[in-house]
Amino acid sequence: MRGLVVDQQVAAQVATDLLRRPSVAFKAMTDNTARHQVNHVQVEQARPAT
């Protein structure tokens, strides 16, 4: 499955769709690397644009 989604836009849409499922989001957040990446992006998006 990991190699199936090469296009970044497609991968982002698939991930977004899957994370809208509470059980999938819960499972994804048990992965330390995935949780770290989500937190990192949240911090980056919260910073004001310069």
N, C-alpha and C positions, 0 to 999 in steps of 0.2 A: 504494500500500500504506500509506503514512504516514497517510492520512486515514481508513482503514478502521476502525481501532480507536480509538474516541472514549472509551468507558468506561474509566476508569483501572484498575479491577479486572481487566477483561478484558485490557487492554494488559499489565498486570503478569504475568498468568498466561501469556500468549503469549510474552512476553520470557523468563520463567523456563523455560518448556518449550524454547524455542529455544536458550537458553544452556546447556542440558544436553547439547547436541550439541557435541562438542569442536571440530569444524571451524567451527561458527558462533561459538562463544565466542572462538576464535582470531581470526577475522575481525573480530568486534565490538571486540576489544581493540586492533586496529590503528587504530581511530577514536579520535583524541585526546580528543574531547569525551565519548564514551561511556566511555572508560577513566577520565577525570577524575571523571565522575559516579559510577561504581562505587566508585572509591577514596574519594570524599567520603562516600558512604553508609556504607561500611565503617568509617570513622573515627567518624562520628556514632553508629553502632550500638555501637561499642566504648566510647564514653563512658558513665560511670555515670549513671543517671537521678537527677535532683535534684528 
